């Protein structure tokens, strides 16, 4: 094994790219290379080998270090014959590679002079297979760079590409470059890992694309863009294959009842024995990372007596390290009656050695029929403008005769053949959630609509509101409801909206007594309807329905945010007194003080996936803006053990490694998932004994493997919406899951987690039902430590969310929004929704977390508002009081003698003023809480 050392004294030694290297040092560098370079130039043509298009000479190091030079470091080639194994990367398995070692600077790496083999105005594609070894924690960067040298001007550097690399995992680094002008010397090199980390390189290629990038893109036609070959099966089944099933070409099926929607033929994926069987095409090399593509398919189903089923478009990606990833593109509910088109977008975050697109989903035995499947570069959607809403009339009820004036039902009509009449005796005050939104309001009339002779659950009072709705306004729904006597089971009552053919939920409640109940809900419409009506429905047929004071009014969410900011000032801020010492008092009094909050202690996290962390842009944004993370799927049982005994923790390990190495806390989501549709088929098929054993094994394997690494666990996800394990193993299984999890990892806080808790639209998961579940677990000894609210939001209204938080806050457990997302088609409305939810979370004392285009910008803006700053002067007592949010701070003090001192401190949660003693000559030495001194306002503690 030969070891090469070449020291290239360039401007990078001074960490600057804008200075020429010293002339003598340049001469030393050139002399040290002279003999090697002459030999290389003489042999270059013969060494390039069979790949005449590759700019790089000796691209796979089959000729040792020929034409390559380590830059101020050392390098050697590892081959199967060298009897040298570099850690776990065995050359007999992965082939020869170079180890670049003894690196003292990040820019030190491996380089090659490519001056004679590149031209101006051409687009070149770079592809390198790289890894790192040594003392590596988490992800490290590897970059491809060009050094452009001209004798009469400073050396310039052109960035090509960057990728994130784990220890001893081969990763593909890909990028493009072009040279508008050709300098005297062009050197390609790889660099990037921190000093002391070895850079491993398996191969490097640089190929010239057919045309310059801009010209090529201008000449692309829609047909050229299609990545799928033979998308309409005009060339039979060429380029298509079955994914562990058979594919057949048809011009018709079912005695001519099924014919193509487009063209003359279609294909079927038949003899399917698994849900994932289907039709596929290999598109390797045709898709680029970090570019958005759109897939479009025309499909239907046939056979096995199945009339409708979900068809899913999926991408199978195999990374250079042989890891498989599956990216869901889109899905549609297909039928056996007609063809249906669906679209979806996807993006490759990391490099891929193989990419296959396929259709899957229906039950085994059901054929997937495909008329066409295309994949094209997605058109860049222009940002949606903020909607223009004229005269929103916030707080004004859009319904006619809500108070039932003159004892008539004018403006209302019966939906169905029920009978409507007016009666007396309903509440005269607004329901609480409406009162929180509207403030002081005239009392209700005490009259209500009585719906009798109901023969269907959907029958009740209705009103047409087509001309009264405005696009993109968020409407709050409020009503008192009651059901008649004779009920023997809980009754759901619902305020519903019929928007053309779409049913929209305006709020629901479950009733099991003869009292009046509040329904609070919300909705928003985003396209103009041809007909819209509101109606109240729900109790079983034959049961009377009573409706009082129904109101639908648009809410002013910015007024609500102003209110929440004032509330946050009370519950999230604290009075602080900085007491300075260590400097002569004559120099201290009047000294200038600047306090800046560095970080708020309120945790804000985001959901990440394994594919995300291959995208260096995502990783950069994630690390800069979040301090918590939850994994999308990679810790779920169906991901870690899709087949019995075949465990996959590598994805979760990689993600946890990234988070822990960057001081980001993580939530373990989830140990179990109670909804049957999410449970692997091999688990569903088990008998009780075997199922109990694998449940215990799951707990033991997961909790022991990650003991102390996840701060939270969602133990059994969505228990209000599913009961698979409880039905199979009995009621005690839920509390036993919590007990066992706590025994295995006492440091983790154990959460319940569910959805539709905060929006008033699902009686299954109303706050009261959630509280019953939690109290039942606790009474049986289950160590429930936190309440998870998923927060999948469509049209959030502050008082409705706050009402749910108030109820849950009674339990005294921390509340976390665990999966918060927003869904409007307009990014400005999404931003509004996100801002509302973040302030609702920050403004409620029981909430400890808010999880998360224009919406992203709004997130950063809200977080910025959660930082406190203060400027002023030290008073005559050597103190500086201010009021700030909990978190980390820096203070700069400039004394009257112009001495400048910078210190850091932490404002902790508490009701009393926090006094922090600051020694300007040494370190902070104490912090205490005390009653407020004169001149400071009291902090009102609203914690539960």
MILOFI-452601 format. One line per 8 residues: their letters; for each residue z, x negated, y of C-alpha. Coordinates in steps of 0.1 Angstrom, whole numbers, plus 5000, padded with zeros to 4 digits. Each point is the difference from the previous one (the first is absolute). Layout:
N
A = Z X Y | ... $
***
This chain:
944
XXXXXXXX = 5000 5000 5000 | 4989 4986 5033 | 5020 5007 5032 | 4982 4999 5033 | 5016 4996 5034 | 4981 5002 5032 | 5017 5002 5034 | 4979 5017 5026 $
XXXXXXXX = 5016 4994 5034 | 4987 5029 5020 | 5012 5020 5029 | 5019 5022 4975 | 5027 4973 4997 | 5010 5011 5035 | 4998 5036 4990 | 4972 5005 5025 $
XXXXXXXX = 4964 5010 4995 | 4989 4991 5035 | 5003 4962 5001 | 4978 4973 4986 | 5016 4976 4975 | 5008 4966 5013 | 4968 4978 4997 | 5017 4973 4979 $
XXXXXXXX = 5015 5025 4977 | 4966 5016 4996 | 4986 4966 4991 | 5028 4994 4975 | 4992 5034 4984 | 4963 4993 4998 | 5005 4965 4985 | 5023 5014 4973 $
XXXXXXXX = 4973 5024 4990 | 4968 4980 5005 | 4993 4988 4965 | 5007 5033 4984 | 4979 5020 5025 | 4970 4977 4996 | 5001 5004 4962 | 5004 5038 5004 $
XXXXXXXX = 4970 5003 5023 | 4978 4980 4977 | 5009 5022 4970 | 5004 5034 5017 | 4967 5014 4989 | 5005 4992 4964 | 5036 5012 4999 | 4995 5035 5014 $
XXXXXXXX = 4989 5010 4966 | 4983 5031 4988 | 5013 5022 5029 | 4977 4987 5027 | 5012 5027 5024 | 5036 4988 5002 | 5007 4980 5031 | 5031 4984 4983 $
XXXXXXXX = 4994 4969 4979 | 5020 4998 4968 | 5013 5035 5005 | 5021 5001 4968 | 5012 4964 5000 | 4981 4993 4968 | 4992 4966 5016 | 5036 4993 5009 $
XXXXXXXX = 5006 4996 5038 | 4964 4991 5007 | 4991 5011 5036 | 5035 5014 5006 | 5027 4983 5022 | 5037 5008 5003 | 5010 5003 5037 | 5030 4977 5007 $
XXXXXXXX = 5014 5008 4965 | 4993 4994 4964 | 4979 5018 4974 | 4992 4997 4963 | 4980 5020 4974 | 5017 5016 4971 | 4977 5005 4969 | 5006 5010 4964 $
XXXXXXXX = 4993 4964 4990 | 5024 4984 5025 | 5031 5010 4980 | 5016 5011 5032 | 5012 5036 5004 | 5009 5011 5035 | 5028 5025 4994 | 4988 5032 4983 $
XXXXXXXX = 4963 4996 5010 | 4987 4986 4968 | 4965 4985 5006 | 4991 5008 4964 | 5002 5037 5010 | 4989 5001 5036 | 4977 4969 5002 | 5002 4969 5021 $
XXXXXXXX = 5016 5001 5035 | 5011 4978 5028 | 5037 4995 5011 | 5004 4991 5036 | 5035 4986 5003 | 5023 4979 5023 | 4991 5023 5029 | 5021 4994 5031 $
XXXXXXXX = 4982 5026 5023 | 4986 5034 4995 | 4965 4989 5010 | 4999 4973 4973 | 4977 5010 4972 | 4966 4992 4984 | 4967 4996 5019 | 4963 4994 4996 $
XXXXXXXX = 4973 4990 5025 | 4973 5027 4999 | 4981 4990 5031 | 4966 4994 4983 | 5001 5032 4980 | 5006 5027 5027 | 4977 5015 5026 | 5005 5019 5032 $
XXXXXXXX = 4997 5038 5003 | 5005 5005 4963 | 5028 5019 4983 | 5020 4982 4973 | 5024 5014 4975 | 5030 4980 4989 | 5018 5006 4967 | 5028 4978 4987 $
XXXXXXXX = 5025 5005 4972 | 5034 4986 5011 | 5036 5000 4990 | 5032 4983 5011 | 5029 4982 4982 | 5033 4984 5008 | 5029 5014 5020 | 4984 5034 5008 $
XXXXXXXX = 5018 5032 5011 | 4980 5031 5003 | 4964 5000 5014 | 4985 4970 5017 | 4968 4997 5019 | 4969 4980 4990 | 4972 4997 5025 | 4964 4989 5001 $
XXXXXXXX = 4990 4982 5032 | 4971 4982 5015 | 5005 4968 5021 | 4972 4997 5025 | 4997 4965 5015 | 4979 4987 5030 | 5004 4965 5014 | 5000 5011 5036 $
XXXXXXXX = 5022 5031 4998 | 5033 5010 4984 | 5001 5008 4963 | 4998 5037 4994 | 5014 5021 4971 | 4984 5032 4986 | 5022 5022 4979 | 4981 5015 4970 $
XXXXXXXX = 5025 5019 4979 | 5036 5002 4989 | 5017 5014 4968 | 5036 5004 4989 | 5009 4982 4967 | 5029 5002 4976 | 5013 4971 4981 | 4977 4988 4972 $
XXXXXXXX = 4977 5031 5002 | 4963 4995 5005 | 4987 5020 5030 | 4965 5003 5014 | 4996 4989 5037 | 4968 5015 5015 | 4985 5000 5035 | 4969 4996 5021 $
XXXXXXXX = 4989 4976 5027 | 4969 4992 5021 | 4993 4972 5024 | 4982 5010 5033 | 4996 4962 5007 | 5001 4971 4976 | 5025 4973 5009 | 4997 4964 4991 $
XXXXXXXX = 5023 5004 4971 | 5012 5031 4980 | 5029 4996 4977 | 5012 5028 4977 | 5036 4999 4989 | 5028 5020 4984 | 5035 4999 5015 | 5030 5022 5007 $
XXXXXXXX = 5031 4998 4977 | 5032 4987 5015 | 5007 4963 4997 | 5012 4990 4965 | 4981 5027 4983 | 4971 4989 4978 | 4966 5016 5006 | 4980 5006 4968 $
XXXXXXXX = 4962 5005 5001 | 4979 5011 4970 | 4966 5004 5016 | 4983 5004 5034 | 4966 5015 5008 | 4981 5005 5032 | 4968 5020 4997 | 4975 5009 5027 $
XXXXXXXX = 4995 5037 5004 | 4963 5012 5003 | 5002 5008 5037 | 5024 4995 5029 | 5027 5026 4999 | 4991 5020 5032 | 4963 5002 4992 | 5007 5010 4964 $
XXXXXXXX = 5024 5028 5010 | 4975 5014 5026 | 4973 5003 4973 | 5022 5017 4974 | 4988 5035 4991 | 5020 5028 4984 | 4983 4993 4967 | 5007 4963 5002 $
XXXXXXXX = 5037 5007 5006 | 5005 5019 4967 | 5019 4976 4977 | 4997 5021 4969 | 4968 4994 4980 | 4981 5030 4987 | 5024 5025 5017 | 4981 5031 4990 $
XXXXXXXX = 4991 4990 4965 | 4963 4999 5008 | 4998 4969 4979 | 5019 5016 4971 | 5034 4985 4992 | 4990 4964 5011 | 5030 4982 5016 | 5024 5027 4988 $
XXXXXXXX = 5024 4999 4971 | 5027 5021 4985 | 5036 4990 5006 | 5012 5002 4963 | 4979 5031 4995 | 4963 5010 4996 | 4976 5008 5028 | 4970 5022 4997 $
XXXXXXXX = 4970 5008 5023 | 4991 5037 5004 | 4974 5021 5019 | 5021 5031 4991 | 5029 5012 4979 | 5016 5032 4987 | 4966 5017 4993 | 4987 4992 5034 $
XXXXXXXX = 5030 5013 5019 | 5008 4965 5013 | 4972 4983 5019 | 5002 4971 5025 | 5010 5008 5036 | 4977 4972 5011 | 4971 4982 4983 | 4989 5007 4964 $
XXXXXXXX = 5029 4986 4979 | 5037 4995 4998 | 5024 4981 4977 | 5030 5010 4980 | 5030 4980 4987 | 5007 5016 4967 | 5022 4994 4969 | 5029 4992 5023 $
XXXXXXXX = 5033 4994 4983 | 5020 4988 5030 | 5003 5013 5036 | 4988 4966 5012 | 4967 5001 4980 | 4970 5006 5021 | 4967 4986 5014 | 5000 4966 5018 $
XXXXXXXX = 4979 4974 5018 | 5008 4963 5006 | 4996 4993 5037 | 5014 4964 4999 | 4987 4978 5028 | 4987 5030 5020 | 5032 5008 5019 | 5018 4978 5024 $
XXXXXXXX = 5037 4998 5007 | 5015 5017 5031 | 4969 5021 5005 | 5001 5038 4997 | 4977 5018 4975 | 4994 5036 4994 | 4993 5015 4966 | 4983 5034 4996 $
XXXXXXXX = 4996 5018 4967 | 4986 5034 4989 | 5019 5011 4968 | 5011 5029 4978 | 5016 5004 4966 | 4990 5015 4967 | 5016 5010 4967 | 5033 5002 4982 $
XXXXXXXX = 5007 5034 5015 | 5011 4983 5033 | 4989 5018 5031 | 5013 4976 5026 | 5014 4965 5000 | 5004 4971 5024 | 4972 4973 5000 | 5011 4968 5016 $
XXXXXXXX = 4979 4971 5013 | 5018 4967 4992 | 4993 4963 5006 | 5010 4975 4973 | 5005 4966 5015 | 5006 4968 4981 | 5013 4972 5022 | 4992 4963 4994 $
XXXXXXXX = 5034 4996 4983 | 4989 5027 4975 | 5024 5026 5014 | 4987 5036 4998 | 5003 5024 5029 | 4991 5036 5002 | 4991 5015 5034 | 4998 5038 5003 $
XXXXXXXX = 4971 5009 5023 | 5000 5038 5000 | 5002 5031 4978 | 4988 5035 4999 | 5009 5032 4981 | 4967 5004 4980 | 4990 5032 4981 | 4977 5009 4972 $
XXXXXXXX = 4982 5025 5023 | 4983 4978 5026 | 4993 4965 5013 | 5024 4987 5026 | 4997 4970 5023 | 5030 4978 5010 | 5003 4969 5020 | 5026 4973 5004 $
XXXXXXXX = 5004 4966 5016 | 5013 4967 4986 | 5007 4964 5011 | 5005 4969 4980 | 5029 4980 5014 | 4996 4970 4978 | 4974 4980 4983 | 4986 5014 4968 $
XXXXXXXX = 4983 4984 4970 | 4989 5034 4987 | 4997 5035 5015 | 4991 5032 4981 | 4998 5035 5015 | 5006 5029 4976 | 5007 5037 4997 | 5029 5013 4980 $
XXXXXXXX = 5027 5027 4998 | 4993 5032 4980 | 5018 5006 4968 | 4987 4984 4968 | 4971 5019 4985 | 4987 5012 5034 | 4967 4985 5011 | 4996 4985 5034 $
XXXXXXXX = 4965 5009 5014 | 4986 4978 5028 | 4970 5008 5021 | 5003 4970 5023 | 5024 4972 5010 | 4994 4978 5031 | 5021 4973 5017 | 4990 4990 5035 $
XXXXXXXX = 5016 4981 5029 | 5021 5026 5018 | 4989 5008 5035 | 5026 4990 5026 | 5015 5033 5012 | 5005 4999 5038 | 5035 5006 5011 | 5007 5037 5005 $
XXXXXXXX = 5007 5008 5037 | 5033 5016 5008 | 4996 5038 4998 | 4998 5019 5033 | 5024 5029 4999 | 4998 5022 5031 | 5030 5023 5009 | 5019 4994 4968 $
XXXXXXXX = 5027 5026 5011 | 5028 4982 4982 | 5027 5023 4987 | 4980 5032 5006 | 4998 5024 4970 | 4964 5007 4990 | 5008 5031 4981 | 4996 5035 5014 $
XXXXXXXX = 5030 5024 4999 | 5023 4977 4983 | 5030 5019 5014 | 4986 5034 4987 | 5001 5016 5034 | 5001 5038 5001 | 5010 5000 4963 | 4964 4996 4990 $
XXXXXXXX = 4981 4975 4979 | 4971 4998 5024 | 4981 4967 4995 | 5011 4998 4963 | 4983 5014 4969 | 5010 5001 4964 | 4984 4975 4977 | 4991 5020 4969 $
XXXXXXXX = 5012 5036 4995 | 5036 4995 5010 | 5016 5021 5027 | 5014 4986 5033 | 5027 5016 5021 | 5025 4989 5027 | 5038 4999 4993 | 5031 4988 5018 $
XXXXXXXX = 5027 4975 4991 | 4985 4965 5000 | 5016 4970 5017 | 4997 4999 5038 | 5001 4963 5004 | 4971 4976 4994 | 5002 4981 4967 | 5017 4965 5005 $
XXXXXXXX = 4968 4979 4996 | 4981 5021 5026 | 5030 4999 5023 | 5000 4962 4999 | 4964 4999 5011 | 5000 5028 5026 | 5034 4996 5015 | 5014 5030 5019 $
XXXXXXXX = 4981 5030 4990 | 5002 5038 5004 | 5017 5017 4970 | 4980 5016 4973 | 4997 5038 4999 | 5018 5006 4968 | 4970 5019 4986 | 4981 4988 4969 $
XXXXXXXX = 4969 5009 4979 | 5008 5017 4967 | 4973 4996 4974 | 5004 5024 4971 | 4978 5012 4971 | 4990 4964 4992 | 4981 4998 4968 | 4990 4963 5003 $
XXXXXXXX = 5020 4969 5011 | 4975 4993 5028 | 5004 5033 5017 | 5018 5001 5033 | 4995 5002 5038 | 4970 4981 5014 | 4984 4993 5034 | 4967 4984 5010 $
XXXXXXXX = 5003 4969 5022 | 4965 4986 4999 | 4996 4997 5038 | 5035 4989 5007 | 5000 4966 4981 | 4991 4967 5016 | 4988 4970 4982 | 5024 4971 4994 $
XXXXXXXX = 5031 5017 5014 | 5030 5000 4978 | 5014 5035 4996 | 5036 5008 4990 | 5006 5031 4979 | 5033 5019 5002 | 5012 5033 4985 | 5029 5018 4985 $
XXXXXXXX = 4993 5016 4966 | 5019 5020 4975 | 4992 5017 4967 | 5010 5035 4987 | 5025 5008 4973 | 4993 4999 4963 | 4992 4963 4996 | 5011 4983 4968 $
XXXXXXXX = 4986 4965 5007 | 4994 4978 5030 | 4971 5012 5022 | 4976 4977 5020 | 4990 5013 5034 | 4972 4982 5018 | 4983 5001 5034 | 4964 4993 4991 $
XXXXXXXX = 4968 4995 5020 | 4966 5009 4988 | 4976 4975 5018 | 4966 5011 4988 | 5003 4995 4962 | 5029 4975 5003 | 5036 5009 4994 | 5024 4982 5024 $
XXXXXXXX = 5037 4999 4995 | 5020 5010 5030 | 5035 4997 4984 | 5019 5014 4970 | 5035 5009 4990 | 5016 5010 4967 | 5022 5032 5002 | 5026 5011 4975 $
XXXXXXXX = 5022 5023 5020 | 4998 5028 5026 | 5004 4978 5032 | 4975 4991 5027 | 4985 4966 4995 | 4982 4977 5023 | 4965 4987 4993 | 4990 4969 5020 $
XXXXXXXX = 4966 4984 4995 | 4970 4985 5018 | 4963 4997 4998 | 4969 4987 5018 | 4963 5007 4998 | 4974 4974 5006 | 4967 5020 4999 | 4991 5033 5016 $
XXXXXXXX = 5005 5029 4975 | 4978 5030 4998 | 5030 5021 4991 | 5038 4993 5000 | 5029 5023 4992 | 5037 4996 4995 | 5019 5020 4974 | 5034 5001 4983 $
XXXXXXXX = 5001 5002 4962 | 5019 4991 4970 | 5025 5023 4983 | 4991 5015 4967 | 4981 5032 5000 | 5022 5031 5006 | 5025 4980 5021 | 5001 5009 5037 $
XXXXXXXX = 4994 4973 5026 | 5016 4999 5035 | 4986 4978 5028 | 5017 4995 5034 | 4989 4980 5031 | 4971 4981 4985 | 4989 4974 5025 | 4972 4974 5000 $
XXXXXXXX = 5000 4977 5030 | 4986 4965 5008 | 5026 4973 5003 | 5002 4973 5027 | 5007 4970 4980 | 5002 4976 5029 | 5028 5019 5015 | 5017 4998 4966 $
XXXXXXXX = 4995 4962 5000 | 5016 4997 5034 | 5030 5019 4987 | 5001 4977 4969 | 4999 4969 5022 | 5031 5012 5019 | 5017 5008 4966 | 4991 4965 4987 $
XXXXXXXX = 5016 4985 5031 | 5033 5016 4988 | 4999 4994 4963 | 4980 4968 4996 | 5012 4980 5030 | 5033 4984 5007 | 5018 4986 5030 | 5002 4962 4999 $
XXXXXXXX = 5019 4976 5022 | 4991 4963 4999 | 5030 4978 5010 | 4988 4965 5010 | 5021 4969 4999 | 4996 4962 4997 | 4986 4995 5035 | 5019 4996 5033 $
XXXXXXXX = 5006 5036 5014 | 4986 4990 5033 | 4967 4993 4984 | 5001 5030 4977 | 5006 5029 5025 | 4967 5013 5011 | 4981 4982 4973 | 4967 5017 4990 $
XXXXXXXX = 5000 5017 4966 | 4970 5011 4980 | 5007 5020 4967 | 4971 5007 4977 | 5003 5018 4967 | 4981 4982 4973 | 5003 5025 4971 | 5014 5035 4996 $
XXXXXXXX = 5023 5004 4970 | 4984 5034 4992 | 4979 4993 4969 | 4963 5009 5001 | 4979 4994 4969 | 4966 5007 4986 | 4984 5006 4966 | 4980 4971 4985 $
XXXXXXXX = 4979 4996 4969 | 4991 4969 4980 | 4964 5001 5013 | 5013 5001 5036 | 5016 4966 4998 | 4967 4983 4991 | 4989 5009 5035 | 5013 4974 5024 $
XXXXXXXX = 4995 5023 5030 | 5022 5027 4984 | 5026 4974 4991 | 5001 4987 5035 | 5005 5035 5015 | 5025 5009 4974 | 5022 4969 5005 | 5000 5003 5037 $
XXXXXXXX = 5009 5037 5003 | 5021 5011 4971 | 5034 4990 4985 | 4999 5023 4969 | 4974 5008 4974 | 4995 5023 4971 | 4974 4995 4973 | 4974 5028 4997 $
XXXXXXXX = 4997 5001 4962 | 5007 4965 4986 | 5036 5007 4989 | 4994 5035 4986 | 5003 5002 4962 | 4964 5011 4995 | 4990 4967 5017 | 5024 4976 4984 $
XXXXXXXX = 4995 5014 4964 | 4968 5020 4998 | 5000 4995 4962 | 5032 4997 4980 | 5011 4964 4998 | 4973 4987 5024 | 5021 4991 5030 | 4985 4990 5034 $
XXXXXXXX = 5025 4988 5025 | 4976 4974 5016 | 4989 5022 5028 | 5035 5010 5010 | 5011 4963 4997 | 4973 4989 5024 | 5009 5027 5025 | 5037 4993 4998 $
XXXXXXXX = 4994 4963 5003 | 4980 5006 5033 | 5028 5022 5014 | 5030 4979 4990 | 4984 4968 5012 | 4996 5016 5034 | 5034 5017 5002 | 4986 5035 4996 $
XXXXXXXX = 5023 5024 4981 | 4985 5022 4972 | 5006 5034 4985 | 4995 5005 4963 | 4977 5030 4996 | 5005 5013 4974 | 5018 4996 4967 | 4990 5034 4987 $
XXXXXXXX = 4979 5029 5012 | 5010 5034 4989 | 4966 5017 5005 | 4983 5003 4966 | 4965 4993 5013 | 5011 4965 5010 | 5015 4991 4966 | 4979 4979 4976 $
XXXXXXXX = 4985 5019 4970 | 5017 4977 4975 | 5034 5010 5015 | 4992 5037 5000 | 4991 4998 4963 | 5034 4986 4990 | 5028 5018 4982 | 5034 5002 5016 $
XXXXXXXX = 5015 4970 4983 | 4971 4977 5008 | 4998 5013 5036 | 5037 4993 5006 | 4995 4964 4986 | 4971 4992 5023 | 5018 5015 5030 | 5029 4976 4994 $
XXXXXXXX = 4976 4971 4994 | 4983 5008 5033 | 5033 4999 5019 | 5011 4968 4983 | 4967 4981 5004 | 4995 5010 5036 | 5035 4997 5014 | 5008 4967 4982 $
XXXXXXXX = 4966 4985 5010 | 5005 5008 5037 | 5038 5000 5003 | 5011 4994 5036 | 4964 5000 5012 | 4994 5036 5010 | 5024 5014 5026 | 4992 5036 4990 $
XXXXXXXX = 4987 5018 4969 | 4986 5035 4999 | 5015 5008 4966 | 4982 5031 4989 | 4973 5010 5024 | 4994 5037 5011 | 5027 5017 4979 | 4995 5032 5021 $
XXXXXXXX = 4963 5002 4989 | 5002 4989 4964 | 5022 5000 4969 | 4983 4980 4972 | 5029 4978 4990 | 5026 5027 5005 | 4980 5024 4979 | 4995 4974 4972 $
XXXXXXXX = 5034 4983 5001 | 5024 5026 5015 | 5017 5004 5033 | 5022 4970 4997 | 4971 4975 5000 | 4997 5001 5038 | 5035 4990 5007 | 4999 4974 4971 $
XXXXXXXX = 4970 4984 5017 | 5020 4995 5032 | 5031 4988 4981 | 4980 4975 4979 | 4980 4987 5030 | 5033 4994 5019 | 5015 4981 4970 | 4969 4978 4997 $
XXXXXXXX = 4997 4992 5037 | 5031 5010 5020 | 4986 4985 5032 | 4972 5025 5003 | 5004 5033 5019 | 4987 5028 4978 | 4979 5028 5016 | 4987 5034 4993 $
XXXXXXXX = 4965 5005 5014 | 4979 5031 5006 | 4974 5016 5022 | 4997 5031 5023 | 5037 4998 5007 | 4996 4998 5038 | 4971 5024 5008 | 5012 5035 4989 $
XXXXXXXX = 4970 5007 4978 | 5013 4996 4965 | 5030 5020 4986 | 5003 4977 4970 | 5010 4971 5022 | 5018 5016 5030 | 5030 4980 5013 | 5024 5024 4982 $
XXXXXXXX = 4984 4995 4966 | 5000 4962 5006 | 5037 5001 5009 | 5008 5019 4968 | 4981 4974 4979 | 5019 4971 5017 | 5034 5016 4997 | 4994 5009 4964 $
XXXXXXXX = 4992 4963 4992 | 5030 4988 5019 | 5024 5025 4984 | 4989 4986 4966 | 5006 4964 5011 | 4965 4991 5011 | 5002 4972 5026 | 4975 5015 5025 $
XXXXXXXX = 5000 4977 5030 | 4971 5013 5021 | 4977 5029 5007 | 4963 4994 5001 | 4976 5023 5019 | 4964 4991 4993 | 4987 5013 5033 | 4964 5010 4992 $
XXXXXXXX = 4994 5017 5033 | 4973 5024 5011 | 5012 5015 5033 | 5036 4988 5008 | 5022 5020 5023 | 5032 4983 5011 | 5025 5028 4997 | 4989 5008 4965 $
XXXXXXXX = 5003 4964 4989 | 5033 4996 5018 | 5014 5032 4983 | 4993 4985 4966 | 5016 4967 5010 | 5031 5018 5014 | 5005 5018 4967 | 4996 4970 4978 $
XXXXXXXX = 5021 4979 5024 | 5030 5020 4990 | 5001 4981 4967 | 5007 4967 5018 | 4973 4981 4983 | 4974 4978 5017 | 4967 5018 5004 | 4967 4980 4997 $
XXXXXXXX = 4965 5012 5007 | 4984 4983 4970 | 4963 5008 5000 | 4992 5013 5035 | 4964 5006 5007 | 4979 5022 5024 | 4967 5018 4993 | 4981 5013 5030 $
XXXXXXXX = 4962 4993 5001 | 5005 4988 5036 | 5017 4967 5004 | 5017 5009 5033 | 5016 5030 4983 | 5011 4978 4971 | 5015 4977 5026 | 5019 5029 5016 $
XXXXXXXX = 5013 5011 4966 | 5011 4965 4991 | 5018 4996 5034 | 5018 5033 4995 | 5012 4991 4966 | 5011 4965 5009 | 5020 5013 5030 | 5015 5028 4978 $
XXXXXXXX = 5011 4974 4975 | 5013 4976 5027 | 5017 5029 5019 | 5021 5013 4970 | 5032 4982 4991 | 4997 5006 4963 | 4966 4983 4997 | 4999 4963 4992 $
XXXXXXXX = 4962 4995 4997 | 4966 5011 5012 | 4972 4990 4976 | 4964 4999 5011 | 4885 4986 5067 | 5018 5019 5028 | 5028 5010 4976 | 5006 4963 4992 $
XXXXXXXX = 5001 4991 5037 | 5025 5029 5006 | 5022 4986 4973 | 5002 4966 5017 | 5006 5017 5034 | 5029 5021 4986 | 5015 4969 4984 | 4997 4982 5034 $
XXXXXXXX = 5020 5029 5016 | 5027 4994 4975 | 5008 4966 5016 | 5025 4996 5029 | 4998 4975 5028 | 5022 4993 5030 | 5000 4978 5031 | 5027 4993 5025 $
XXXXXXXX = 5028 4976 5010 | 5033 4989 4986 | 5028 5018 5019 | 5031 4984 5016 | 5019 5004 4967 | 4974 4980 4981 | 4986 5031 4982 | 4966 5017 4997 $
XXXXXXXX = 5001 5036 4987 | 4969 5019 4987 | 4991 5028 4976 | 4977 4993 4971 | 4987 5010 4966 | 5016 4985 4969 | 4983 4968 4988 | 4993 4963 5008 $
XXXXXXXX = 4999 4987 5036 | 4994 4969 5020 | 5016 4993 5034 | 4989 4974 5025 | 5026 4989 5027 | 4990 4980 5030 | 5031 4988 5018 | 5002 4993 5038 $
XXXXXXXX = 4995 4963 4992 | 4967 5009 4983 | 5014 4993 4965 | 4980 5021 4975 | 5017 5011 4968 | 4984 5022 4972 | 5022 5017 4974 | 4995 5027 4974 $
XXXXXXXX = 5023 5029 4989 | 5001 5032 4980 | 5010 5035 5013 | 5016 5018 4971 | 5003 5037 4994 | 5032 5016 5015 | 5014 5024 5025 | 5022 4976 5021 $
XXXXXXXX = 4986 4975 5024 | 4992 4967 4982 | 5014 4969 5019 | 4982 4968 4991 | 5015 4968 5011 | 4975 4973 5009 | 5007 4963 5003 | 4972 4986 5020 $
XXXXXXXX = 5008 4965 4988 | 5005 5008 4964 | 4993 5029 4976 | 5010 5037 5001 | 5036 5001 4989 | 5010 5037 4998 | 4990 5036 5002 | 5023 5029 5003 $
XXXXXXXX = 4999 5037 5007 | 5022 5015 5027 | 5004 5031 5021 | 4976 5001 5029 | 5010 4983 5033 | 4996 5016 5034 | 4964 5005 5011 | 4986 5004 4965 $
XXXXXXXX = 4989 5034 4986 | 5014 5011 4966 | 4978 4998 4969 | 5000 5034 4982 | 5001 4994 4963 | 4980 5028 4982 | 5001 4985 4965 | 5009 5022 4970 $
***
